[in-house]
Amino acid sequence: MTRQFLRPLAGCAAAKIGGGNSAHWCNQEFEDIVQKAATITNQADRARLYEQAQIVMHREAPFFLIAHSIVNLPMRANVIGYKMSPLGAHDFSYVDLK
């Protein structure tokens, strides 16, 4: 799990009405860890912090993570520059045909 999952789905800012945190869970210990992790460039250190955040989330159990889908996206071989978003959006800014 990365900040692209933890902060949008479990962060305090996302707990507000209209945010992605549908459990409206806000835990300051968790928040402090993911905020610190977001500022660290060393991948091993950042991974350790995200592991700590997951321990807090597991202990508190604000929601149950039962599945994470794998999405397949068919695409023609001549399409270049498309990157699938983990949040489901489609950005065609860098898409071209070769």
Beta strands, then each sheet from edge to edge (+ up, - down):
strand 1: 79-80
strand 2: 96-97
sheet 1: 1+ 2-
end
